[in-house]
Amino acid sequence: MPNVYGPTVDEQTRCIHYHGPTDIIAIKFHCCGKYYPCYQCHHACEEHEISVWNKAAFHQYAILCGVCGEELTINEYLHTKQCIHCRAPFNVGCKMHYHIYFEL
């Protein structure tokens, strides 16, 4: 599994900000190429601004399932409610933050 940075609280990528049962993904940030559980973790650890993934890059692997350790493309992630590899459910509330990570 790739390194996940920030204040994580378990091996499934939950962090101090989001640690519910379905908070199991980490996002590879376009700006630095590092996986973080959330934008708040990124802000706490990096000194640069977040840059969003543009639509042309949605084929890139940038989502990490904390349950099975498999990566998903942005397109795969945006079009499912669970991991396409292990079927672990994702937090559907994350949609409220998509604009922080992805060009919509």
Summary of the structure (lengths in Angstrom):
residues: 104
radius of gyration: 12.3
end to end distance: 28.0
largest distance: 34.8
contacts: 301
relative contact order: 0.21
helix: 24%
strand: 20%
